[in-house]
Amino acid sequence: MGDQLSADETRVELSSGRVVSLHRLSDQDSAAVMALHQLLPAEDRYFRFFTPRPAHLDQLVTKLTQPDAMSYAIGAFDAGRLIGVANYVVAKDDPHAAEVAIAVAHDDHRAGVGTALFKQLGRIAASHGIRCFTADVLAENNLMRQVVRDIGWPRKRLTDDAVVLRFEIELPDAT
């Protein structure tokens, strides 16, 4: 699945056959994180932020690249180019649950980037005591729905409009 490179970096082979590195985002990644989000087409931004023009993108970049105890963000890098970001934020009312979000560069859709990010973030979250993720996913967001199917973790809808999903983190080596 993935080769461990360091405490914070893993190399994984995507479903497309490409090998990318995944590592925790830091201040050094701020410009790349901003560029990734700014270059998303309007539809991709809508699926990620529920609006094609997200306000305060600079604040999001700061949250993603300045780690704290209540959140974690990783990036997928292909030959040094950031092609995807996944992050979680621990729920205020449940320290074993976190909200998760993913953004993948448009040209890298359907290559397995989102699935690789989601799986790695799940491993990291589980090591920090997180047992489940929730995600706001629009019913028409077919790419994220495919990631959900690819992951195969138990899930359920938390709202009637099928927007909020809850995932139980299941790791192959966890017992």
NORUR-V279143 format. One record per pair of residues at least 24 apart in sequence whose ideal C-beta (glycine too) atoms are under 10 Angstrom apart, sorted by the first residue. I is the first residue (numbers start at 0). GAP is how many residues later the second one is. D is the distance in Angstrom with one decimal. If there is no record, write none. Layout:
# NORUR-V279143
i=I gap=GAP d=D
i=I gap=GAP d=D
This chain:
# NORUR-V279143
i=0 gap=115 d=9.1
i=0 gap=118 d=8.0
i=0 gap=119 d=9.4
i=0 gap=122 d=9.8
i=0 gap=171 d=8.5
i=1 gap=114 d=8.1
i=1 gap=117 d=8.7
i=1 gap=118 d=7.2
i=1 gap=121 d=9.0
i=7 gap=59 d=9.9
i=7 gap=66 d=8.5
i=7 gap=116 d=9.3
i=8 gap=65 d=9.5
i=8 gap=68 d=9.1
i=9 gap=64 d=9.0
i=9 gap=106 d=9.2
i=9 gap=110 d=6.2
i=9 gap=113 d=8.7
i=9 gap=114 d=9.7
i=10 gap=66 d=9.8
i=11 gap=64 d=8.2
i=11 gap=100 d=8.6
i=11 gap=101 d=9.6
i=11 gap=103 d=9.6
i=11 gap=104 d=4.9
i=11 gap=105 d=9.2
i=11 gap=107 d=8.2
i=11 gap=108 d=7.1
i=12 gap=99 d=8.4
i=12 gap=103 d=8.5
i=13 gap=62 d=8.5
i=13 gap=64 d=8.9
i=13 gap=69 d=9.6
i=13 gap=70 d=10.0
i=13 gap=94 d=8.8
i=13 gap=97 d=5.2
i=13 gap=98 d=3.6
i=13 gap=99 d=6.2
i=13 gap=100 d=9.8
i=13 gap=101 d=8.0
i=13 gap=102 d=5.8
i=14 gap=95 d=8.4
i=14 gap=96 d=6.7
i=14 gap=97 d=3.3
i=14 gap=98 d=9.1
i=14 gap=100 d=6.9
i=14 gap=101 d=8.3
i=14 gap=135 d=7.9
i=15 gap=92 d=8.7
i=15 gap=94 d=7.8
i=15 gap=95 d=3.9
i=15 gap=96 d=5.7
i=15 gap=97 d=8.6
i=16 gap=94 d=8.8
i=16 gap=95 d=8.9
i=17 gap=58 d=10.0
i=17 gap=60 d=6.4
i=17 gap=61 d=9.4
i=17 gap=65 d=9.3
i=17 gap=90 d=8.9
i=17 gap=93 d=6.5
i=17 gap=94 d=8.2
i=17 gap=95 d=8.9
i=17 gap=98 d=10.0
i=18 gap=59 d=8.4
i=18 gap=60 d=9.8
i=19 gap=55 d=9.5
i=19 gap=56 d=5.0
i=19 gap=57 d=6.1
i=19 gap=58 d=4.8
i=19 gap=59 d=8.6
i=19 gap=61 d=9.4
i=19 gap=63 d=6.9
i=19 gap=64 d=8.3
i=19 gap=88 d=9.1
i=19 gap=91 d=9.0
i=19 gap=92 d=9.1
i=19 gap=93 d=7.2
i=19 gap=96 d=7.1
i=19 gap=97 d=9.5
i=20 gap=54 d=8.8
i=20 gap=55 d=7.5
i=20 gap=56 d=5.0
i=20 gap=57 d=8.2
i=20 gap=58 d=9.4
i=20 gap=59 d=9.0
i=21 gap=52 d=5.4
i=21 gap=53 d=7.0
i=21 gap=54 d=5.4
i=21 gap=55 d=7.6
i=21 gap=62 d=8.8
i=21 gap=64 d=8.7
i=21 gap=91 d=9.6
i=21 gap=94 d=6.7
i=21 gap=95 d=6.7
i=21 gap=97 d=9.4
i=21 gap=98 d=5.0
i=21 gap=99 d=8.8
i=21 gap=102 d=9.6
i=22 gap=51 d=6.4
i=22 gap=52 d=6.5
i=22 gap=53 d=8.9
i=22 gap=54 d=7.2
i=22 gap=97 d=9.5
i=23 gap=41 d=9.5
i=23 gap=43 d=6.6
i=23 gap=48 d=7.0
i=23 gap=49 d=7.0
i=23 gap=50 d=5.6
i=23 gap=51 d=8.0
i=23 gap=100 d=8.1
i=24 gap=36 d=9.2
i=24 gap=38 d=9.9
i=24 gap=39 d=5.4
i=24 gap=40 d=4.9
i=24 gap=41 d=8.9
i=24 gap=42 d=7.7
i=24 gap=47 d=8.9
i=24 gap=48 d=4.5
i=24 gap=49 d=6.4
i=24 gap=50 d=5.1
i=24 gap=57 d=8.7
i=24 gap=60 d=7.0
i=24 gap=61 d=9.7
i=24 gap=62 d=8.0
i=25 gap=38 d=9.7
i=25 gap=39 d=5.9
i=25 gap=40 d=8.1
i=25 gap=41 d=7.3
i=25 gap=47 d=9.3
i=25 gap=49 d=9.4
i=26 gap=34 d=10.0
i=26 gap=35 d=9.0
i=26 gap=38 d=5.4
i=26 gap=39 d=6.5
i=26 gap=40 d=9.5
i=27 gap=37 d=8.0
i=28 gap=32 d=8.9
i=28 gap=35 d=8.1
i=28 gap=36 d=5.5
i=28 gap=44 d=8.8
i=28 gap=46 d=6.0
i=28 gap=48 d=8.8
i=28 gap=53 d=6.7
i=28 gap=56 d=8.8
i=29 gap=28 d=9.2
i=29 gap=31 d=5.6
i=29 gap=32 d=7.6
i=29 gap=34 d=8.4
i=29 gap=35 d=4.8
i=29 gap=36 d=8.8
i=30 gap=30 d=8.7
i=30 gap=34 d=9.5
i=30 gap=51 d=9.3
i=31 gap=29 d=9.5
i=31 gap=33 d=9.2
i=31 gap=43 d=7.4
i=31 gap=45 d=8.4
i=31 gap=48 d=9.0
i=31 gap=49 d=7.7
i=31 gap=50 d=4.0
i=31 gap=51 d=9.7
i=31 gap=53 d=9.1
i=32 gap=24 d=9.4
i=32 gap=27 d=8.3
i=32 gap=28 d=4.9
i=32 gap=29 d=9.4
i=32 gap=31 d=5.6
i=32 gap=32 d=5.9
i=32 gap=40 d=8.2
i=32 gap=42 d=7.1
i=32 gap=49 d=6.6
i=32 gap=52 d=6.1
i=32 gap=54 d=10.0
i=32 gap=70 d=9.1
i=33 gap=24 d=7.3
i=33 gap=26 d=8.9
i=33 gap=27 d=4.9
i=33 gap=28 d=9.9
i=33 gap=30 d=9.6
i=33 gap=31 d=9.2
i=33 gap=48 d=9.9
i=34 gap=26 d=9.7
i=34 gap=46 d=9.7
i=34 gap=47 d=7.5
i=34 gap=70 d=9.5
i=35 gap=25 d=9.4
i=35 gap=39 d=8.3
i=35 gap=45 d=9.3
i=35 gap=46 d=5.2
i=35 gap=47 d=7.7
i=35 gap=48 d=7.7
i=35 gap=49 d=6.3
i=35 gap=67 d=6.6
i=35 gap=68 d=8.6
i=35 gap=69 d=6.0
i=35 gap=70 d=9.9
i=35 gap=72 d=10.0
i=36 gap=24 d=7.3
i=36 gap=27 d=9.2
i=36 gap=48 d=7.9
i=36 gap=66 d=6.3
i=36 gap=68 d=9.8
i=38 gap=66 d=7.1
i=38 gap=67 d=7.6
i=38 gap=68 d=9.4
i=39 gap=63 d=6.6
i=39 gap=64 d=8.8
i=39 gap=65 d=7.5
i=39 gap=66 d=6.3
i=40 gap=65 d=5.4
i=42 gap=63 d=8.8
i=42 gap=97 d=9.7
i=42 gap=98 d=9.5
i=43 gap=59 d=7.3
i=43 gap=60 d=8.0
i=43 gap=61 d=8.7
i=43 gap=62 d=5.6
i=43 gap=65 d=8.2
i=43 gap=97 d=9.6
i=43 gap=99 d=8.6
i=44 gap=58 d=8.5
i=45 gap=92 d=8.0
i=45 gap=94 d=9.6
i=45 gap=95 d=8.9
i=46 gap=55 d=9.8
i=46 gap=56 d=8.9
i=46 gap=89 d=10.0
i=46 gap=90 d=8.3
i=46 gap=91 d=6.1
i=46 gap=93 d=8.1
i=46 gap=94 d=4.5
i=46 gap=95 d=9.3
i=46 gap=96 d=7.4
i=46 gap=97 d=6.8
i=47 gap=37 d=9.5
i=47 gap=53 d=6.7
i=47 gap=54 d=7.7
i=47 gap=55 d=4.9
i=47 gap=56 d=9.2
i=47 gap=88 d=9.8
i=47 gap=90 d=9.9
i=47 gap=93 d=8.9
i=47 gap=96 d=9.0
i=48 gap=52 d=8.8
i=48 gap=54 d=8.8
i=48 gap=87 d=9.8
i=49 gap=86 d=7.2
i=49 gap=88 d=7.3
i=49 gap=113 d=9.1
i=59 gap=25 d=9.8
i=59 gap=27 d=9.2
i=59 gap=41 d=9.6
i=59 gap=43 d=9.9
i=60 gap=24 d=9.7
i=62 gap=24 d=7.9
i=62 gap=26 d=8.2
i=63 gap=37 d=9.6
i=63 gap=39 d=9.8
i=68 gap=59 d=8.8
i=69 gap=25 d=9.0
i=69 gap=28 d=8.7
i=70 gap=27 d=8.1
i=70 gap=28 d=9.5
i=71 gap=26 d=8.3
i=71 gap=28 d=9.8
i=71 gap=49 d=7.1
i=71 gap=52 d=5.9
i=71 gap=53 d=7.0
i=71 gap=56 d=7.3
i=71 gap=58 d=9.0
i=72 gap=28 d=9.3
i=72 gap=44 d=9.9
i=72 gap=48 d=8.5
i=72 gap=51 d=10.0
i=73 gap=42 d=9.7
i=73 gap=43 d=6.3
i=73 gap=46 d=6.1
i=73 gap=47 d=5.9
i=73 gap=50 d=7.1
i=74 gap=28 d=10.0
i=74 gap=42 d=8.2
i=75 gap=26 d=9.8
i=75 gap=28 d=7.7
i=75 gap=29 d=9.0
i=75 gap=32 d=8.1
i=75 gap=35 d=9.7
i=75 gap=36 d=9.6
i=75 gap=37 d=5.2
i=75 gap=38 d=8.8
i=75 gap=40 d=6.4
i=75 gap=41 d=5.6
i=75 gap=44 d=8.6
i=77 gap=27 d=9.1
i=77 gap=30 d=7.5
i=77 gap=33 d=9.1
i=77 gap=35 d=8.5
i=80 gap=24 d=8.2
i=80 gap=27 d=9.3
i=81 gap=26 d=10.0
i=82 gap=24 d=8.1
i=82 gap=25 d=4.4
i=82 gap=26 d=9.9
i=82 gap=28 d=8.3
i=82 gap=30 d=5.7
i=82 gap=34 d=9.6
i=83 gap=24 d=6.6
i=83 gap=25 d=9.6
i=83 gap=27 d=9.3
i=83 gap=28 d=9.9
i=83 gap=29 d=4.2
i=83 gap=30 d=6.5
i=83 gap=32 d=8.0
i=83 gap=33 d=5.3
i=83 gap=34 d=9.9
i=84 gap=28 d=9.8
i=84 gap=32 d=7.4
i=85 gap=27 d=9.2
i=85 gap=28 d=7.6
i=85 gap=30 d=9.0
i=85 gap=31 d=3.7
i=85 gap=32 d=6.1
i=85 gap=33 d=9.5
i=85 gap=34 d=7.6
i=85 gap=35 d=4.7
i=85 gap=36 d=9.5
i=85 gap=38 d=9.6
i=85 gap=61 d=9.9
i=86 gap=30 d=9.3
i=86 gap=34 d=7.4
i=87 gap=33 d=6.1
i=87 gap=34 d=9.0
i=87 gap=36 d=8.3
i=87 gap=37 d=5.7
i=87 gap=40 d=9.1
i=87 gap=42 d=7.0
i=87 gap=45 d=6.5
i=87 gap=46 d=9.5
i=87 gap=47 d=9.5
i=89 gap=35 d=8.8
i=89 gap=38 d=8.3
i=89 gap=39 d=9.1
i=89 gap=40 d=6.9
i=90 gap=39 d=9.2
i=90 gap=41 d=9.2
i=90 gap=42 d=9.8
i=90 gap=43 d=7.5
i=93 gap=36 d=9.5
i=93 gap=37 d=9.1
i=93 gap=38 d=8.5
i=93 gap=40 d=9.6
i=94 gap=33 d=9.4
i=94 gap=34 d=6.8
i=94 gap=35 d=8.1
i=94 gap=36 d=9.8
i=95 gap=29 d=9.6
i=95 gap=32 d=9.7
i=95 gap=33 d=6.1
i=95 gap=34 d=6.0
i=95 gap=35 d=4.6
i=95 gap=36 d=7.0
i=95 gap=73 d=9.7
i=96 gap=28 d=9.6
i=96 gap=33 d=6.8
i=96 gap=34 d=7.0
i=96 gap=35 d=5.0
i=96 gap=36 d=7.4
i=96 gap=37 d=6.5
i=96 gap=69 d=8.1
i=96 gap=70 d=10.0
i=96 gap=72 d=9.9
i=97 gap=27 d=6.0
i=97 gap=30 d=8.8
i=97 gap=31 d=9.9
i=97 gap=32 d=5.0
i=97 gap=33 d=9.3
i=97 gap=34 d=7.8
i=97 gap=35 d=5.8
i=97 gap=36 d=7.5
i=97 gap=37 d=9.8
i=97 gap=71 d=9.4
i=98 gap=34 d=7.1
i=98 gap=35 d=5.2
i=98 gap=36 d=6.8
i=98 gap=37 d=7.7
i=98 gap=65 d=9.4
i=99 gap=25 d=8.1
i=99 gap=30 d=9.4
i=99 gap=32 d=9.7
i=99 gap=33 d=4.2
i=99 gap=34 d=7.2
i=99 gap=35 d=5.1
i=99 gap=36 d=9.5
i=99 gap=37 d=9.9
i=99 gap=65 d=9.6
i=99 gap=67 d=7.7
i=99 gap=69 d=9.9
i=100 gap=32 d=9.7
i=100 gap=34 d=6.9
i=100 gap=35 d=7.9
i=100 gap=36 d=9.7
i=100 gap=43 d=9.6
i=101 gap=33 d=8.3
i=101 gap=35 d=9.8
i=101 gap=41 d=9.3
i=101 gap=42 d=7.0
i=101 gap=45 d=7.0
i=103 gap=39 d=7.8
i=103 gap=40 d=9.6
i=103 gap=43 d=9.0
i=108 gap=34 d=5.8
i=108 gap=37 d=9.5
i=109 gap=33 d=7.4
i=109 gap=36 d=8.0
i=111 gap=35 d=9.1
i=111 gap=38 d=7.8
i=112 gap=34 d=9.3
i=113 gap=29 d=6.9
i=113 gap=30 d=7.1
i=113 gap=32 d=8.1
i=113 gap=33 d=4.3
i=113 gap=34 d=9.6
i=113 gap=36 d=8.2
i=113 gap=37 d=9.4
i=114 gap=31 d=8.3
i=114 gap=32 d=5.2
i=114 gap=33 d=9.4
i=114 gap=34 d=9.4
i=114 gap=35 d=4.5
i=114 gap=36 d=6.5
i=114 gap=37 d=9.9
i=115 gap=31 d=9.7
i=115 gap=34 d=9.7
i=116 gap=30 d=8.7
i=117 gap=26 d=9.4
i=117 gap=29 d=5.8
i=117 gap=30 d=8.4
i=117 gap=32 d=8.2
i=117 gap=33 d=5.7
i=117 gap=35 d=8.9
i=117 gap=49 d=8.7
i=118 gap=28 d=9.6
i=118 gap=31 d=8.8
i=118 gap=32 d=6.6
i=118 gap=33 d=9.8
i=118 gap=34 d=9.2
i=118 gap=50 d=9.8
i=118 gap=52 d=8.7
i=118 gap=53 d=9.6
i=120 gap=48 d=9.3
i=121 gap=29 d=7.7
i=121 gap=31 d=7.4
i=121 gap=45 d=8.0
i=121 gap=46 d=9.9
i=121 gap=47 d=4.7
i=121 gap=48 d=8.1
i=121 gap=49 d=6.8
i=121 gap=52 d=10.0
i=122 gap=46 d=8.4
i=122 gap=48 d=6.2
i=122 gap=49 d=9.9
i=122 gap=50 d=9.2
i=122 gap=51 d=9.2
i=124 gap=44 d=6.2
i=124 gap=46 d=10.0
i=125 gap=43 d=5.2
i=125 gap=44 d=9.1
i=125 gap=45 d=5.8
i=125 gap=48 d=6.7
i=126 gap=44 d=9.5
i=129 gap=39 d=6.6
i=130 gap=36 d=9.9
i=130 gap=37 d=6.8
i=130 gap=38 d=5.9
i=130 gap=39 d=9.8
i=131 gap=34 d=5.9
i=131 gap=35 d=6.1
i=131 gap=36 d=5.2
i=131 gap=37 d=6.1
i=132 gap=32 d=8.4
i=132 gap=33 d=7.3
i=132 gap=34 d=4.5
i=132 gap=35 d=8.5
i=132 gap=36 d=6.6
i=133 gap=24 d=6.9
i=133 gap=30 d=6.2
i=133 gap=31 d=6.8
i=133 gap=32 d=5.1
i=133 gap=33 d=7.5
i=134 gap=28 d=9.3
i=134 gap=29 d=7.3
i=134 gap=30 d=5.2
i=134 gap=31 d=8.2
i=134 gap=32 d=7.1
i=135 gap=27 d=5.7
i=135 gap=28 d=5.7
i=135 gap=29 d=8.1
i=136 gap=25 d=7.9
i=136 gap=26 d=6.5
i=136 gap=27 d=7.7
i=136 gap=28 d=5.5
i=137 gap=24 d=8.6
i=137 gap=25 d=6.3
i=138 gap=24 d=6.9
